[in-house]
Amino acid sequence: MILETGRVVSAEPVADLGTVLRVAAPDIASRAHAGQFVHVRPGERFDPLLRRPYSFHGIDRRAGEIELIVKPLGAGGDWIASRRAGDALDLLGPLGTAFVIRRATTHLLLVAGGTGIAPMKVLAEQEAARRNVTLVMGGRTIHHLWPAHRLPAAVEYVTATEDGSFGVRGRVTDALPPYLEWADQLCACGPWPMLAALGRMRAEAARATHVVAGKDVLMGAQAAVEQHMGCAMGVCRACVVVTADGNARVCREGPVFSLGDVRFEGGEPATVGRSA
């Protein structure tokens, strides 16, 4: 990991998703991968004390820049989201595990919810020239969706909104079935309920005694888990989730896990690391 002082290049609000900060941080950018994150100091003093984790929303190694999508939540998030061009940011990263795209993959399905668009956008930008990519994103309204014109033209973009204001009416999982049959690899990132719904789809496919379209894709799916963190280095164990192998630290063993390894059946309280 690298401790680096980044310099904000630009800051742009995007609908209700948050503010996209483009930050010059060449050392971190040179080592960053989709699914990993950076830990950002939320002020110039020690109040708030704890850093805030943000997945890479963009990685430009040639320019030495990264992008972060920041929602103004709490004093720390509000301070980070208010940074403007020229401001400094104290960064620690890259941290955590990354998505692994198989060489044999020809049809890549990406699933995003909310700020979970961050690593999915990175994968879309990196993989669109090498394979067929479909991104399915869900949000409460049209204002919670990533703008289509900010994705590579080659990426097929499918949306779902809970209020029906754009795309499929319903949740992101309602739009998935036709694409599960098409895909040969699936990666996802979003809020716990969305990932839990994907986990249930996988569990149902595993139990089925008949042929289930997309079963192999669900069985091999990867998911990046969102979680509150303290140190982000595996020491404080504040970000533990329950997995098939017991409690796992999202900052070290994750945030990218095999979908089938995360124990979603306990509901969101399982994210505090209770025994399965």
C-alpha positions as CSV (number, residue, x, y, z in Angstrom):
1,M,0.0,0.0,0.0
2,I,1.0,3.6,-0.7
3,L,0.5,6.7,1.4
4,E,0.2,9.5,-1.2
5,T,-1.0,13.1,-1.2
6,G,-3.3,13.4,-4.2
7,R,-4.4,16.6,-5.9
8,V,-8.0,17.0,-7.0
9,V,-8.1,17.7,-10.8
10,S,-11.9,18.1,-11.1
11,A,-15.1,17.7,-9.1
12,E,-18.4,17.1,-10.7
13,P,-21.8,16.2,-9.2
14,V,-23.7,13.4,-11.0
15,A,-27.4,13.4,-10.3
16,D,-28.2,11.8,-6.9
17,L,-25.2,9.4,-7.0
18,G,-22.7,11.8,-5.5
19,T,-19.7,13.9,-6.6
20,V,-17.1,12.4,-8.9
21,L,-13.6,13.5,-7.9
22,R,-10.8,13.1,-10.4
23,V,-7.5,13.0,-8.4
24,A,-3.9,13.0,-9.5
25,A,-2.3,10.2,-7.6
26,P,0.2,8.6,-10.0
27,D,1.7,6.1,-7.5
28,I,-1.6,4.7,-6.5
29,A,-3.0,4.8,-10.0
30,S,-0.1,2.7,-11.2
31,R,-1.1,-0.2,-8.9
32,A,-4.9,0.1,-8.7
33,H,-7.3,-2.5,-10.0
34,A,-11.1,-2.7,-10.3
35,G,-12.7,-3.7,-7.0
36,Q,-9.9,-2.3,-4.8
37,F,-10.3,0.9,-2.8
38,V,-8.5,3.8,-1.4
39,H,-8.8,5.1,2.2
40,V,-9.2,8.9,2.3
41,R,-8.5,11.1,5.3
42,P,-11.6,13.2,5.8
43,G,-10.1,16.4,7.0
44,E,-6.9,18.3,7.7
45,R,-7.0,17.6,11.4
46,F,-8.2,14.5,13.4
47,D,-11.9,15.2,13.6
48,P,-13.4,13.1,12.1
49,L,-10.7,10.7,13.1
50,L,-11.3,7.7,10.8
51,R,-10.6,7.6,7.1
52,R,-13.3,6.8,4.6
53,P,-13.1,3.9,2.0
54,Y,-14.0,4.6,-1.7
55,S,-13.8,2.1,-4.5
56,F,-11.9,3.2,-7.6
57,H,-14.4,4.7,-10.0
58,G,-11.8,5.3,-12.6
59,I,-8.2,4.3,-13.2
60,D,-6.0,6.2,-15.7
61,R,-2.5,4.9,-15.4
62,R,-1.2,7.0,-18.3
63,A,-2.4,10.2,-16.8
64,G,-1.6,9.0,-13.2
65,E,-5.2,9.8,-12.1
66,I,-8.0,8.0,-10.3
67,E,-11.7,8.8,-9.9
68,L,-13.8,8.4,-6.7
69,I,-17.5,8.8,-6.4
70,V,-18.3,10.4,-3.0
71,K,-21.7,10.9,-1.3
72,P,-21.8,13.7,1.3
73,L,-22.7,11.4,4.2
74,G,-21.6,12.6,7.6
75,A,-19.0,15.2,8.4
76,G,-16.2,13.2,6.8
77,G,-18.0,12.4,3.6
78,D,-19.3,15.9,3.3
79,W,-15.7,17.3,3.6
80,I,-14.4,14.9,1.0
81,A,-17.3,15.6,-1.4
82,S,-16.7,19.4,-1.0
83,R,-13.1,19.2,-2.3
84,R,-12.4,21.2,-5.5
85,A,-9.7,21.4,-8.2
86,G,-6.3,22.1,-6.6
87,D,-7.3,20.7,-3.1
88,A,-5.1,18.0,-1.6
89,L,-6.4,14.6,-0.4
90,D,-4.5,12.3,1.9
91,L,-4.8,8.8,0.3
92,L,-3.9,5.3,1.4
93,G,-4.1,2.5,-1.2
94,P,-4.7,0.6,-3.2
95,L,-6.3,-1.8,-0.6
96,G,-8.2,-5.0,-0.8
97,T,-8.8,-7.6,-3.4
98,A,-9.7,-7.1,-7.0
99,F,-12.1,-8.7,-9.6
100,V,-10.5,-11.3,-11.8
101,I,-11.7,-11.6,-15.3
102,R,-11.0,-14.9,-16.9
103,R,-9.2,-14.9,-20.2
104,A,-11.8,-17.2,-21.7
105,T,-14.7,-14.8,-20.9
106,T,-16.4,-13.5,-24.0
107,H,-19.7,-12.2,-22.5
108,L,-19.1,-10.3,-19.3
109,L,-22.2,-9.3,-17.2
110,L,-21.7,-6.4,-14.8
111,V,-24.4,-5.7,-12.1
112,A,-24.4,-2.4,-10.1
113,G,-26.5,-0.7,-7.6
114,G,-26.0,2.9,-6.3
115,T,-22.3,3.8,-5.8
116,G,-21.6,0.1,-6.5
117,I,-21.3,1.5,-10.1
118,A,-17.7,2.5,-9.2
119,P,-15.8,-0.8,-9.9
120,M,-18.3,-1.8,-12.6
121,K,-17.5,1.3,-14.5
122,V,-13.8,0.5,-14.2
123,L,-14.4,-3.0,-15.6
124,A,-16.6,-1.7,-18.4
125,E,-13.9,0.8,-19.5
126,Q,-11.1,-1.8,-19.3
127,E,-12.9,-4.8,-20.8
128,A,-15.2,-3.3,-23.5
129,A,-12.4,-3.5,-26.2
130,R,-11.6,-7.1,-25.4
131,R,-15.0,-8.8,-24.9
132,N,-18.8,-8.2,-25.1
133,V,-19.9,-6.3,-22.0
134,T,-23.4,-5.7,-20.6
135,L,-23.9,-3.5,-17.6
136,V,-27.2,-3.8,-15.7
137,M,-27.7,-1.1,-13.1
138,G,-30.6,-0.5,-10.6
139,G,-31.6,2.6,-8.7
140,R,-34.6,4.0,-6.9
141,T,-35.2,6.6,-9.7
142,I,-33.7,7.7,-12.9
143,H,-31.6,10.2,-10.8
144,H,-29.9,7.2,-9.1
145,L,-28.5,5.8,-12.4
146,W,-25.2,6.4,-14.0
147,P,-25.5,8.4,-17.2
148,A,-25.3,6.3,-20.3
149,H,-23.1,8.8,-22.2
150,R,-20.4,8.3,-19.6
151,L,-19.9,4.6,-20.5
152,P,-17.9,3.3,-23.5
153,A,-20.1,3.2,-26.6
154,A,-19.5,-0.6,-27.0
155,V,-21.1,-1.4,-23.6
156,E,-24.7,-2.5,-23.6
157,Y,-26.4,-0.6,-20.8
158,V,-29.6,-2.0,-19.2
159,T,-31.3,-0.1,-16.3
160,A,-34.0,-0.8,-13.7
161,T,-35.7,1.7,-11.4
162,E,-38.0,1.0,-8.5
163,D,-40.4,3.7,-9.5
164,G,-40.4,2.8,-13.2
165,S,-39.0,6.3,-14.2
166,F,-36.5,4.7,-16.6
167,G,-35.8,1.2,-17.9
168,V,-37.3,-1.9,-16.3
169,R,-39.7,-1.3,-13.5
170,G,-38.4,-3.1,-10.4
171,R,-35.1,-4.0,-8.9
172,V,-31.9,-4.8,-10.8
173,T,-32.5,-8.6,-10.3
174,D,-35.8,-8.3,-12.2
175,A,-33.8,-7.3,-15.3
176,L,-31.2,-10.0,-15.1
177,P,-32.7,-13.3,-16.3
178,P,-32.2,-12.8,-20.1
179,Y,-28.6,-11.8,-19.5
180,L,-27.7,-14.7,-17.2
181,E,-28.3,-17.1,-20.1
182,W,-26.1,-14.9,-22.4
183,A,-23.2,-14.3,-20.0
184,D,-20.3,-16.5,-19.2
185,Q,-19.0,-14.4,-16.2
186,L,-20.8,-12.1,-13.7
187,C,-19.3,-9.4,-11.4
188,A,-21.4,-7.3,-9.1
189,C,-21.2,-4.5,-6.6
190,G,-24.0,-2.7,-4.7
191,P,-25.8,-2.5,-1.4
192,W,-26.2,-5.5,0.8
193,P,-29.8,-6.2,-0.1
194,M,-29.0,-6.3,-3.8
195,L,-26.1,-8.7,-3.3
196,A,-28.2,-10.8,-1.0
197,A,-30.8,-11.1,-3.7
198,L,-28.1,-12.3,-6.1
199,G,-27.0,-14.7,-3.5
200,R,-30.5,-16.2,-3.2
201,M,-30.7,-16.5,-7.0
202,R,-27.4,-18.5,-6.9
203,A,-28.6,-20.7,-4.0
204,E,-31.9,-21.4,-5.8
205,A,-30.0,-22.4,-9.0
206,A,-27.7,-24.6,-7.0
207,R,-30.6,-26.5,-5.4
208,A,-32.6,-26.9,-8.6
209,T,-33.0,-30.4,-10.0
210,H,-33.8,-29.1,-13.5
211,V,-31.7,-27.2,-15.9
212,V,-31.5,-23.5,-14.9
213,A,-30.4,-21.0,-17.5
214,G,-27.3,-19.1,-16.2
215,K,-26.6,-21.5,-13.4
216,D,-22.9,-21.7,-14.2
217,V,-22.6,-17.9,-14.3
218,L,-24.2,-17.5,-10.9
219,M,-22.1,-20.3,-9.4
220,G,-18.9,-18.5,-10.5
221,A,-20.0,-14.9,-9.8
222,Q,-17.9,-12.4,-7.9
223,A,-19.2,-9.6,-5.7
224,A,-17.6,-6.6,-4.1
225,V,-19.1,-6.0,-0.6
226,E,-19.7,-2.5,0.8
227,Q,-18.9,-2.2,4.5
228,H,-18.0,0.4,7.1
229,M,-14.3,0.3,8.0
230,G,-12.0,1.5,10.7
231,C,-8.3,0.9,9.9
232,A,-8.7,-0.7,6.4
233,M,-5.6,-2.8,7.1
234,G,-7.1,-5.8,8.8
235,V,-6.2,-4.8,12.4
236,C,-9.4,-3.4,13.9
237,R,-11.7,-6.1,12.5
238,A,-14.6,-3.6,12.3
239,C,-15.5,-4.7,8.7
240,V,-16.0,-8.4,9.3
241,V,-18.6,-10.3,7.3
242,V,-19.6,-14.0,7.6
243,T,-18.3,-16.3,4.9
244,A,-18.2,-20.0,4.2
245,D,-14.8,-20.1,5.9
246,G,-15.9,-18.1,8.9
247,N,-15.5,-14.4,9.6
248,A,-13.6,-12.4,7.0
249,R,-12.3,-8.9,6.9
250,V,-13.7,-6.9,4.0
251,C,-10.6,-4.7,3.9
252,R,-8.2,-7.7,3.6
253,E,-9.9,-10.9,2.4
254,G,-12.3,-8.6,0.4
255,P,-14.0,-6.5,-0.7
256,V,-14.2,-8.9,-3.7
257,F,-15.5,-12.3,-2.7
258,S,-17.0,-15.3,-4.5
259,L,-20.7,-14.7,-4.3
260,G,-21.3,-18.1,-2.9
261,D,-18.8,-17.6,-0.1
262,V,-20.7,-14.7,1.6
263,R,-23.4,-15.8,4.0
264,F,-26.4,-13.6,3.2
265,E,-29.0,-15.7,4.8
266,G,-28.7,-14.0,8.2
267,G,-29.7,-10.7,6.6
268,E,-27.9,-7.4,6.9
269,P,-27.0,-8.0,10.7
270,A,-24.7,-10.7,9.5
271,T,-22.3,-8.0,8.4
272,V,-21.2,-7.5,12.0
273,G,-19.5,-10.9,11.8
274,R,-21.7,-13.1,13.8
275,S,-21.1,-16.9,13.6
276,A,-23.1,-18.6,10.8
